[in-house]
Structures are given as structure tokens and as C-alpha cells.
Amino acid sequence: KGKCPEDGWDESTIELFLHELAVMDSNNFLGNCGVGEREGRVASGLVARRHYRLIHGIGRSGDISAVQPKAAGSSLLNKLTNSVVLDIIKLAGVRTVTNCFVVPMATGMSLTLCFLTLRHKRPKAKYIIWPRIDQKSCFKSMITAGFEPVVIENVLEGDELRTDIEAVEAKIKALGAENILCVHSTTSCFAPRVPDRLEELAVICANYDIPHIVNNAYGVQSSKCMHLIQQGARVGRIDAFVQSLDKNFMVPVGGAIIAGFNESFIQEISKMYPGKASASPSLDVLITLLSLGASGYKQLLKERKEMFSYLSSELKKLADTHNERLLDTPHNPISLAMSLKNLDENNDAAVTQLGSMLFTRQVSGARVVPCGSVQTVNNYTFKGFMSHANDYPCAYLNAASAIGIKKQDVDVFLKRLDKCLKTSRKEAKKEKSVNEINNSNTGTEQLED
């Protein structure tokens, strides 16, 4: 039926299924005689076993979704994976999605592929409207495609950084709708930035007849992000949304899903991909979803949401004990931020030093964001880089509750963060005392002189 099974399969069943697919590929036929340049020959038995002898990859040179006659098994694997993934996207909240395909590139390059497809539909266009998010790959995706990003600064509402809808519409009027390739919005992001106002952006795109591409990098795991996409498509225009395989399905990095509501446009994007493609990302996500089943994946989504609530309440308690506060970002369903105001005021270097301390204590994924850092990316200079704003009011630390996180991860993180904050405060006080002594000594010397 092309749907994710409700209950997961055991490993031996999955392996039997994959071996059945593999014997349908010509390179595994007994007595096969290959005289072409690509015949699925593999020198290493280890490599062959790692790929379950599914060597031909997916697609044909002109279309990544096309069936390859001499690789019936690999082609079937590709079709099934796309169908099962589509089923999971619907299960996660985007009920009216009509088509998707797995592409063996991470999110940034997959966004580039979408922009290059739109180039043929809008040959005059040279700009992409982009509500600012300080993440390099989505910015580079526009540059790599040959377009000029038009950065729309976010507006501060309480602690949250939100989409400036008025600025987006004003920029469209100033540049002319026909000169704009698309609006490039974001759902999943680091707090205190929150998901873009997708419904309002989708309505603007529909009104001005401008395409809308959504970077939904790790949004499949969030019912709120998926609901925003569903609502945006219902009230306005969303042409495609792109999500990472590794972040949402716990597989190795290297694949993404391009999905949308217009079947023919998604097919156009798949035909834009030049050449055949690796089947590894498709194989990884199919094995994962067959082993989890729909019920297993739903359970992971439920646990992630519960861990977000737990992380939020415990991080708030820890912030209070250190005279800091958990930033109020109710519109962000995955990421949290805790202020580091006291640390920043005592010592400029203390904030970045905290990040180093956490990393050396094997805390990965926590981002420490100082005030006022400047970074240039592809000749564009961003003030306050990583904070999604030129002048965010305070330094802060990020932590996220992503799919697969366990209570133990949260507890160990909070324990280590508590120790690091105590150490940082002691060192900052010590340095402050030394500076005061040095200053007073300098003052005495000047009086003597």
C-alpha cells in the first residue's frame, strides 16, 4: 500500500525484504553479462554488504525519480521510500501534502535545487526575500543558486524575535514582484528566534503571485511547525518545504525530503537534479521507518514533546538559582534560551569561555551566544551573528529538545551546566578583584608621582 506499517518490523524481516529487492537488480543476476560503464560492480565485499548489494543508486541520468530498467529493486526501493515518507509527513501534521521525494543532499543544497527550478519559471527574478535567521547553510543556498538575498531583520516582541511582515511587503513593493524569485521562510530555529509567521507570509505570496519556499530543517518532529505549514498552504501559498533526514529521522547526515502541495512542481524539482543519485539516504530512512513503524515514530514525537516540557521547567529552575532567567519564547516548540546577563556584565570573555567549558565536558549542541559578534558570510556582514538580530538585549545559552532526547541527557546537561556556571562566576569574581587591586595600585602610583 506504500504506507508506513503501523507496527515496526524486526531486523530479520527487514533484511529479508532488502535482499528480495536486491536480487531484482541486474548486477545480482546469476550469469549477468555487463558491457556498460555502470554495471553495479563493487570491488569490496564489505561495501557490497553495507549497501545490501543495492548498488545501482536511484533514478536515471535525466530524472532522480525515474525507474531504471536494469535496477528494478533499487527503483522499487526509491518509490516505496518516497511513499512511506509522504505517509509520515501526513501523520506528522501536513495532511494535504501531495508529493515528496528523498534527495541525497542535505537541507542547504536541497533548497538550492528548489531555487534553481524556480529560475526557469521566473527568468527576470534576481532577489530572494529572506527573514533573517543566523544559520549559514540556508543563506549560502541562495548565494550558490546565483540569487541576491534580501535580508529582512526580525522584530523584538518581548523576548522573541518574530517576522516583520510589514517590512516584507514593503520590500516586495519596492523591488517589484516580478523581480523576486521567492520568499524563503523558516520554521525550525534557535530561540529566541521563533518560526516565521507562515500564514501571513503565505497570504502575501498568494496576493503578489510570488513563490514561497519553506526551510523546515528539523520541523517534522514538531506538530507546531507542521501545523504552520499546513495552515500556510490552506490560506495562502507554499510551493515547497524542505526537511533534513538526519534531524527528523535519526539517520546519518546526507539526505533531505523536498515536499509540496503541487505534484507537478515537485516533479519538476526532481527532474532538475542532474544525473543518478546515491540510494543510501533512501535506504537508511526506509530501514528506520520500517523498524519503528508509524506507532514507533508517533511515540518518539510524543516523548520529544514531554522532554521539551521537562527541559523547560528544569532549565527555568536552574536559571533562577543563578539569578538568570529562561527567556519567554512560547512560539518556539523545540529550542530554549537562558540569559547569561550576569556572566556577560562581569567579564566579556566569560560567555564564550562557558561554551568551551561545556564542550570539554562533553555537552554537545548547547550554543552560547555572546552580544555583538560580527561575521561576514559570502561578502554579507551580519552584526550580532548567531543571535538573529543586530542588537539582542543579552547574551544567552541555547538548548534544544530534539527527537530521540532522553531524560538522562537533560539531567546530565543541567548538572554540568550548573557546575560550569558556578566555576565561571568564581573566575569572573576573581578577575574583577584582581582588576580592582591593579586599578587602585595604579591610582596610588599616580598620587606618589
N, C-alpha and C positions, 0 to 999 in steps of 0.2 A: 504493500500500500504506500510505500515511500514515506512512512511516518516513523518517528522515534518510538520504539517499543515502550509500553508503559513500565514494564519491569525489565531491569538490566539483564543481559546475558552473562553467563560465566565465561571465563577466558578460553576454555577449550572449544566452546561453541563458536566464539568469535574467530578463533584461529582456523577452525574447520571451514567457516564461511569465507574467510580470506583466501584460503588455499583453493577453494572451489572457484573463486573469482580468478585467481592467478592461472589456473590451468586453461582458462579461456583465452589467454594471451598467446600469440603465435610463438614467442620466444620459448615457451614452455611445452610446445607440442613435441611429441616424440617424432623423430625423423624430419624435423623442420629444416628447410634449406633456405638460409637468408643470404641474399646477394646485394642488399642495400646498404646505405651508410648508417642507418639506425635500425638495428635488429635486436635490441634489448640484450646485448651480450654484456655479461658482468664478469670481471676477472676474479673478484674475491667472493668466496662463498659466504663470508661474514656479512658483506654488503648485501648480497642477494637475500640472505635470511632476514636481515634488518628490515628489508622492504617487502618481505613475504613474496619475493620474486615478481612483484608488480613493478616492472622496470620501465615500461613504455611512457610513463607520465600521463598527462591528461590533455585532451584537445588535439587539434591539428594545427598546422602552421598558420592558418588563417582565422581560427576561432577556438578560444580556450574551452568552449562548451560543446564543440562538435564531437561526434563519435568517430573514433579511429578504428577502421575495419580489422586491422591485424592486432588490435588490443581491445577485444570485446570486454574482457574482465575489468581492465582499468577504466574503460569508458563507463561501464555499469557502476563501478565504484564512485566515479565522479558524479553521475546522475543521482545515485542514491544519497550521496553526501549532501549535495545541494538540496535535495528534497527533505532530508531529515533535519538539516539546519533551518530550512524555511519553517518547518513544523515547530521547532524550538523557539524561533523568533516570535511566532504567533502565540505560543504558550507563554512567552515572557511579557507579552502585552501589546505587540503591534499586530492586531488581529487582521487588518486589511492589507498587509503586505502581499504582493502578488508574485514576486520573483526575487531570487538571490543567487549568488554563486560564490564559491570559495576561490580566492585568488592567492597564489603563493608569493605574496608580498605583504609586508607589514602595513600598518594603517597609513603612514605618510605616503608611500608610493601608490597605494590604492586610491587615495584622494587625488594624487596627480593624474592617475588614469581617468578618473571621473572628469577632471578639468579639461584634459586633452580631448575627451569625447565631446564635451560641450563646445570646444573651439570650432568644430565643423558646423555646429548649429548657429553659432554667433560669431561669424568671422570678423566683425568690426570690434568686438569687445576686447579690452585690454586690462580692465580692472576687476579685482575681486574684493567685495566688501567683507571685512573680517572683524567682528567684535573681538577685541584683544584677549588672547589667552597666552600666557608666557610658557610656551612649550615649543621647542624648536622644530620638531618634525612636521607639525601641521603648518607652520609658517613656511618652511622650506618646500613643502608640497606645492605651494602656489608659485614660488620662485622657479622651481625646477620645471614646472609646466610652461613657464615663459610669461607669466602674468604679473601685474603690479598689485601687491596687496594694499588696500586702503584700510588702515588701522582705525577702528572706532574705539576710543577709550571708554572704559566702563564707568558707571556712576556708583558712588558710595551711598548705600541705603542702610543705615545702622552700621553693622559690621560687614555687611555683604556687598560684594561688587556685582552689579547687575547690568544687563544690556541697556545701552542708551538708544532706545527706539527712535526718538526724535532725531538724534544725530544720524542714524542710519538712513532715515527717509530724506533728511536734508542733503546728505551726500549723494543719494540717488538722483535727486532733482538737480544738484549742481553738476554732476558728471554726465547725466543723460542715461536713461535706462538702456539704450541700445549699445552703450559703451561698457556696460557692466556684464561680465561673464556670468557671475552668480553671487549670491550671498553664501558665505561659508561660516556656518554657526557651529556651536559646541554644546554637547550635553554634559558628559562626564568631565570633571575638572577638580583641581585642588582648591579647597576652601582657603580664603574667604570668597573666592570667585564661586559663583553658583551657575547652574545650567542657564543657557541663554533663554530669553523669552521666545520660545519656539513658535507659539501660536501667533503672537503679534508679527514676528518676522515672516512667517508663512503667509499671513494675510497681505503684508506689504509686497512680497514676491508675486503673489497672485494678482494684486492690483496693478503692478508695474510690468507684469509678464517677464519676470526675471527668474531664472532657475535658482534652486536652493539645495545646497549640499550640506549634510549634517555630519560632523565628526562625532561619532558615538563610540569612541575608542573602547571604553570599558563600561558602557551603559547598558548592555544586555542584562547584566546582573542586577540592575536597579529597576524596579517596577515604575518608579517615578520618572526616570529618563525615558523608558519605553512608552509611558503614558503621554509624555510631552510630544514624542514623535507621532504617535497615533493621533493626538489632538491636532497637531500642526497639519497633518495630511487631511484631516477631516474639515478644518475650517479654511485652509489656505493651500499652499504649495510646498511640497517637499519632493525633490526629484530622486535623490538617493541618500542613503545613510550608511556609513562605513564603520565597522567594528572589528576589533582585534580578536584573533582566535586565542592567543595565549592568555590575555587578561580575563576573558569571559569563560573559557572552557578548560583552563589549566592544562594546556599543551605547550610544546616548545615554540619559541618565537619563530615567526616566518610566514604567517598566514593571516588573512583578513576575510571578512564577508562584506560584499557590496550588495545592498538590498534596496528595493524601492517599490513604488506603487504602480508604476507604468512598466508593464512587462517588456514592451519593445525597447524602451530606453535602457533597461538593464541588459538586454541582449546586445544593444549597440556597444555598451561599455565592454562586454565580454569579447566582442569581435575586434575591439580596438587593441586588445592585448596581442603583441606580436609574437608569433611562434607557439610551440607547445609549452607545457609547464610541468613543474615537479608535482607529483601526486602526494608527496609527503605530508603537507598540511591537511589535505583532504583525508588521507589515511588516518592521521593522528586524531582528528576530530570525530571521524566516524567510529573508530575504536572506542574513544572516550564516551560518546553518546550511547553506543550500544551497551557498554558496560554499566553506565549509570542508569539508563532508561529515563523516560520522562519523569517518573516519580523520584528518581535519584537526583535529577537536576533541580526539580522543584524543591526538594529537601535542602539542597545546597543554598538555593536562593533564600529560603526561609531562615536557615542558620546564619547566613551573612547579615540579614536584617536584624536578627536578635543580637548578634555580636556588635553591630553598629550602635544599638541602644546601650549595650553594656560598656563599650569603649567610651561612649559619650558621657555616661554618668560617672564612670571611674576617672576619666581624664579631668572632668569638672572638679571632682573632689581633690585631685592632686594639684590642680591649678590653684584652688582656694588655699591649700596649705602653703603654697609658695608665693602667696599674695599676687597671683596672676589670675587670669580668667579664661574660660573656654569661650571663644568668640561665638556670637549668636548668628549661626548660618543655617536656619531651618530649611532653606531651599536646596541645600547640598545633601544628597542622600548617601554619599559614600565617604567623603573626606571631612575631617575636622581640623580646627586650628586652635592652638593655645597661645595666648600672648606671651611675649618674652620682654615686656617693657622694663621691668626692674633690672634684668640682666643687661639689657641694651644701654640703660642710663648709667650703670656703674662702669662699663668697660665696652668700648667699640668692638673689640675683637672677641669678647666673651660669647657672643651669639654664634659666630662661625665656629668657634672652638667647641661649643656644645655639640654641634653637628659631628665634628671629628671624634669627640668622646663617645658619642652614641655608636658611631660606625665601628670604632675599635673594640667596642663591647658587643659586637655582632648584632646590633639593631639596624636592620636594613629597611629602606623605604620611608623612614621618617625624614622629612625635609625641614631644614632650618633656614628661615628666610630673613636675612638682615634688611634694614632700611637702606634705601638709596643706592643699591648696587646698579651699575650701568653695564650693559652688554651690547655689543654690535653683532648682529646676525645678518649675513649677506648684505652688508652696507646699510642696514637699517639699525639705528641706535634706539635701544629701549632703556628708559630711565626706570629705576625700581624693578629691574628684571627679576622674575620669579614671583613677584607679588601681584602681577596683572594690573598694576596701576603705577603712575609716576610717583605718587607720594602716599603710600598707605600709612595710616597713623602709627603703626607699631610693628616691631619685629615679631615673628611668631614661628611656631613649630607645627608642621602638618603630620597627621597620622590618618590612615585610611582603613576602613573595614571592607576588604575586598573578598571575593568569593574564595572559599577554602580556609579562611582565617579561623583559628581555634581560640578558645578561652585562654589556653595556656600561653598563646602568642601575646594576647592582650596583657595578661598578668605579668609576664616576664618583661615586656616592654615598659610597663608602668613602674615596676620595681627598679629597673635600670635607669629610667629617666629620672626618677626621684633621687637616686644616688648621684647622678651626673649634675642635676640642678643644685644639690647641696654642695658638691665639690666646686662647681662654678662660682657659686655665691661666696664661698670661703676665699677662693683665689682672687675674686674681684675685690673683696673687702681688704685682703692683704695688700693688693696692688694699690688700692686707694690710700691706705695708711702710709705706705712707702712714699707715694707721691706727695702726701701732705707733709711728711717729715722733710722730704727734699725741698719742697717749696718754702717751708719755714726756715730751713738752713740757708737757703739762697737769700731769703729776706734778711736774716741776721748778718750774713756776709756783706750785704749791700749797706746795712747800717754802719758796720765797722769801717767800711771803705769811706 
